[in-house]
């Protein structure tokens, strides 16, 4: 199974996976507007890839089969203040 990956010109680190090249008919219009004009990135042969770097393969397959597309959003930004506060906690005496 081949999957076609496109990146968003409007949203950093946001990718759209579809089953047919340049076929966005299953993608809702509101998402297409927000995503912008998709820029082709690569083709992934899923049967030759046991794991994917940023996406759980089973989740990807489930979404493709149910919706016809998969939207990969960037991970949330790290909360540096929270991490700093956690490192500064003192032990009671």
Order of alpha helices (4+ residues) and beta strands (2+ residues): beta-beta-alpha-beta-alpha-beta-alpha
